[in-house]
């Protein structure tokens, strides 16, 4: 059986944060080294898989809210990761979507899957360089910057350390948005968990391009400066507008929230 094209040129000894996420979601776009890393984490930390699964669920609930209730028809998804079921363009199936990621194999795979889709653009870019993202042709010209945009920073900010100016880059991105825009964020945390579990997770990401930097509620809240938080505010992911069909876990390792950019903050 031949390997999928995205495997060519990939170092099979190094884990990938994007592929680990895919493996945790029971996807097919991952390697043995990624599955082994996920298995090692789940053997020690019982919340890893529920957190990963619920993060995807929260993304879908947030996109539905933004499209159906806030009327957003265009999205900028930074740190989008590998294409999986339930992506933004599937939930908001009449909206424009720009996916941005800094992993070349993610970009190659996404472009192959999205070929021929006129509502989607795939951009290689690093969240740590927001001006480069904003200046990219497929961001600048494809989206209408005079109209509201839904900025998605889902599961990405906890891969950016404070030293890389994480708070400043979020402000730069928010400042570029048109009137009536929103920012949706989910962020990993160790609040309520054994700190040793965080160490176990970090060890499995040691060879990955992106490594986690978990933050507390008090450290995550400033990402919503100059925003009006949509109810229920910044909360544990399971409490952000749950669907109610399936009981979620009681507590997971992410916080999530949506903020509406306040007028005059551009």
C-alpha positions as CSV (number, residue, x, y, z in Angstrom):
1,X,0.0,0.0,0.0
2,X,1.5,3.3,-1.0
3,X,1.9,6.2,1.4
4,X,-0.1,9.3,1.1
5,X,1.8,12.1,-0.6
6,X,2.0,14.3,2.5
7,X,4.3,11.7,4.1
8,X,7.1,12.3,1.6
9,X,9.9,14.3,3.2
10,X,8.5,14.0,6.7
11,X,10.9,12.9,9.4
12,X,9.2,9.8,10.9
13,X,11.2,10.2,14.2
14,X,9.8,13.6,15.1
15,X,6.4,14.2,16.5
16,X,4.1,16.9,15.1
17,X,1.7,18.9,17.3
18,X,-0.7,18.9,14.4
19,X,-0.5,15.2,13.8
20,X,-0.8,14.4,17.5
21,X,-4.0,16.4,17.5
22,X,-5.2,14.4,14.5
23,X,-4.3,11.1,16.2
24,X,-6.1,12.1,19.4
25,X,-9.2,12.8,17.2
26,X,-8.8,9.3,15.7
27,X,-7.8,10.8,12.3
28,X,-5.7,9.2,9.6
29,X,-3.2,12.0,9.0
30,X,-0.6,10.9,11.6
31,X,2.4,8.6,12.0
32,X,3.4,6.0,14.5
33,X,5.6,8.4,16.4
34,X,2.6,10.7,16.9
35,X,0.3,7.9,18.1
36,X,3.0,6.7,20.5
37,X,3.3,10.2,22.0
38,X,-0.5,10.4,22.4
39,X,-0.5,7.0,24.1
40,X,2.3,8.0,26.4
41,X,0.4,11.1,27.5
42,X,-3.0,9.3,28.0
43,X,-1.3,6.7,30.1
44,X,-0.5,9.4,32.6
45,X,-3.0,12.1,32.1
46,X,-6.7,11.1,31.9
47,X,-7.8,14.5,30.6
48,X,-5.7,14.7,27.4
49,X,-8.1,12.9,25.1
50,X,-11.3,14.5,26.5
51,X,-9.6,17.9,26.2
52,X,-8.6,17.4,22.6
53,X,-12.0,16.1,21.5
54,X,-13.8,18.9,23.3
55,X,-11.5,21.5,21.8
56,X,-12.7,20.5,18.4
57,X,-16.3,20.5,19.7
58,X,-15.9,24.0,21.1
59,X,-14.5,25.2,17.7
60,X,-17.6,23.9,16.0
61,X,-20.0,25.5,18.5
62,X,-18.1,28.8,18.2
63,X,-18.3,28.8,14.4
64,X,-22.0,28.0,14.5
65,X,-22.6,30.9,16.8
66,X,-20.5,33.3,14.7
67,X,-22.2,32.3,11.5
68,X,-25.8,31.8,12.7
69,X,-26.2,34.3,15.5
70,X,-23.5,36.9,14.8
71,X,-23.9,36.8,11.0
72,X,-20.2,36.4,10.3
73,X,-19.6,35.3,6.7
74,X,-15.8,35.2,6.6
75,X,-13.3,33.6,8.9
76,X,-9.5,33.8,9.4
77,X,-8.4,30.6,11.1
78,X,-4.8,30.9,12.4
79,X,-3.1,27.7,13.5
80,X,-5.7,25.7,11.7
81,X,-3.8,22.4,11.8
82,X,-4.4,19.3,9.6
83,X,-7.8,19.2,7.8
84,X,-10.2,17.0,9.7
85,X,-14.0,16.5,9.7
86,X,-15.9,19.4,11.1
87,X,-13.6,22.1,9.7
88,X,-14.7,25.7,9.6
89,X,-15.7,25.7,6.0
90,X,-18.0,22.7,6.6
91,X,-19.7,24.3,9.6
92,X,-20.1,27.7,8.0
93,X,-20.7,26.2,4.5
94,X,-21.6,29.4,2.8
95,X,-18.7,31.5,4.3
96,X,-15.3,32.4,3.0
97,X,-12.5,30.8,5.1
98,X,-8.7,31.4,5.1
99,X,-6.8,28.7,6.9
100,X,-3.3,29.7,8.2
101,X,-0.6,27.3,9.6
102,X,3.1,27.4,10.0
103,X,3.7,23.7,9.3
104,X,4.7,23.0,5.6
105,X,3.2,19.5,5.7
106,X,-0.1,20.8,7.0
107,X,-0.1,23.4,4.2
108,X,0.7,20.8,1.5
109,X,-2.0,18.4,2.8
110,X,-4.6,21.2,3.2
111,X,-4.0,22.5,-0.3
112,X,-4.4,19.0,-1.8
113,X,-7.7,18.5,0.0
114,X,-9.1,22.0,-0.7
115,X,-8.1,22.1,-4.4
116,X,-11.0,23.5,-6.5
117,X,-12.8,25.0,-3.5
118,X,-13.4,28.6,-4.3
119,X,-14.5,29.6,-0.7
120,X,-11.3,28.5,0.9
121,X,-7.7,29.7,0.8
122,X,-4.7,28.0,2.4
123,X,-1.8,30.2,3.6
124,X,1.5,29.3,5.1
125,X,2.1,31.8,8.0
126,X,3.3,32.0,11.6
127,X,1.0,33.5,14.2
128,X,4.2,35.1,15.7
129,X,4.4,37.2,12.6
130,X,0.9,38.7,12.3
131,X,2.0,41.5,9.9
132,X,3.2,38.9,7.4
133,X,-0.1,37.0,7.6
134,X,-2.1,40.2,7.2
135,X,-0.1,41.2,4.2
136,X,-0.4,37.9,2.4
137,X,-2.4,38.2,-0.9
138,X,-4.8,35.4,0.0
139,X,-5.6,37.1,3.3
140,X,-5.5,40.8,2.2
141,X,-7.4,40.4,-1.0
142,X,-9.7,37.4,-0.5
143,X,-11.3,38.7,2.7
144,X,-13.3,41.9,2.8
145,X,-11.6,44.0,5.5
146,X,-14.4,46.6,5.6
147,X,-16.8,43.9,6.8
148,X,-16.9,41.8,10.0
149,X,-14.4,38.9,10.2
150,X,-14.3,36.0,12.6
151,X,-10.7,35.6,13.8
152,X,-10.2,32.1,15.1
153,X,-7.2,31.4,17.5
154,X,-8.3,28.0,18.6
155,X,-5.7,25.8,20.3
156,X,-2.8,27.9,19.0
157,X,-1.8,30.6,21.5
158,X,-0.6,28.0,24.0
159,X,2.1,27.1,21.5
160,X,3.5,30.6,21.7
161,X,5.7,31.6,24.7
162,X,5.4,35.0,26.4
163,X,8.9,35.9,25.1
164,X,7.5,35.8,21.5
165,X,5.2,38.6,22.3
166,X,2.0,36.6,22.4
167,X,-0.2,39.3,23.8
168,X,1.1,41.9,21.4
169,X,0.4,39.7,18.3
170,X,-3.1,39.1,19.4
171,X,-3.7,42.8,19.7
172,X,-2.2,43.4,16.3
173,X,-4.5,40.9,14.7
174,X,-7.6,42.3,16.5
175,X,-6.6,45.9,15.5
176,X,-6.7,44.9,11.9
177,X,-10.3,43.6,12.0
178,X,-13.2,45.5,10.5
179,X,-16.1,46.9,12.6
180,X,-18.3,44.3,14.2
181,X,-15.6,41.6,14.1
182,X,-15.1,38.9,16.7
183,X,-12.2,36.9,18.1
184,X,-12.7,33.3,19.2
185,X,-10.0,31.8,21.4
186,X,-9.4,28.4,23.1
187,X,-6.3,28.0,25.2
188,X,-4.8,25.1,27.2
189,X,-4.5,25.4,30.9
190,X,-3.3,23.4,33.9
191,X,-5.9,25.0,36.2
192,X,-7.5,22.3,38.3
193,X,-5.0,19.6,37.3
194,X,-1.8,18.0,38.7
195,X,1.1,20.1,37.4
196,X,3.1,16.9,36.9
197,X,0.7,16.0,34.0
198,X,1.8,19.2,32.2
199,X,5.4,18.0,32.5
200,X,4.5,14.7,31.0
201,X,2.8,16.4,28.1
202,X,5.8,18.7,27.5
203,X,8.2,15.8,27.4
204,X,6.2,14.2,24.5
205,X,6.4,17.5,22.5
206,X,10.2,17.9,23.0
207,X,11.0,17.1,19.4
208,X,8.0,18.8,17.9
209,X,8.1,22.1,16.0
210,X,5.5,23.6,18.4
211,X,5.6,23.0,22.2
212,X,2.9,23.9,24.7
213,X,3.0,26.8,27.1
214,X,-0.1,26.4,29.2
215,X,-1.6,29.5,31.0
216,X,-3.9,30.2,33.9
217,X,-7.3,31.9,33.6
218,X,-5.7,35.1,34.7
219,X,-3.1,34.9,32.0
220,X,-5.6,34.0,29.3
221,X,-8.2,36.7,30.1
222,X,-6.0,39.6,28.8
223,X,-6.3,38.2,25.2
224,X,-9.8,39.6,25.3
225,X,-8.7,43.2,26.1
226,X,-10.9,45.8,24.3
227,X,-13.6,43.1,23.7
228,X,-17.1,42.6,24.9
229,X,-17.2,38.9,25.9
230,X,-20.2,36.9,24.5
231,X,-22.0,35.1,27.2
232,X,-21.1,32.9,29.0
233,X,-17.7,34.7,28.8
234,X,-14.3,33.0,29.2
235,X,-15.1,29.7,30.7
236,X,-13.9,26.1,30.8
237,X,-14.5,24.7,27.4
238,X,-17.3,22.3,28.4
239,X,-19.3,25.3,29.6
240,X,-19.1,27.3,26.4
241,X,-22.7,26.9,25.0
242,X,-22.8,23.1,25.3
243,X,-25.1,21.4,22.8
244,X,-26.8,19.2,25.5
245,X,-27.0,16.1,23.3
246,X,-24.1,14.4,24.9
247,X,-23.0,15.1,28.4
248,X,-19.5,16.6,28.2
249,X,-16.7,15.8,30.7
250,X,-17.0,17.8,33.9
251,X,-13.7,19.6,33.4
252,X,-11.1,19.8,30.7
253,X,-7.8,21.5,30.2
254,X,-8.9,24.4,28.0
255,X,-10.7,27.7,28.5
256,X,-12.7,29.2,25.7
257,X,-14.5,32.4,24.8
258,X,-15.6,34.8,22.0
259,X,-15.1,38.5,22.2
260,X,-16.7,41.2,20.0
261,X,-14.2,43.9,19.2
262,X,-15.2,47.2,20.7
263,X,-15.8,50.1,18.4
264,X,-12.8,52.4,18.1
265,X,-10.2,49.8,18.9
266,X,-8.8,49.5,15.4
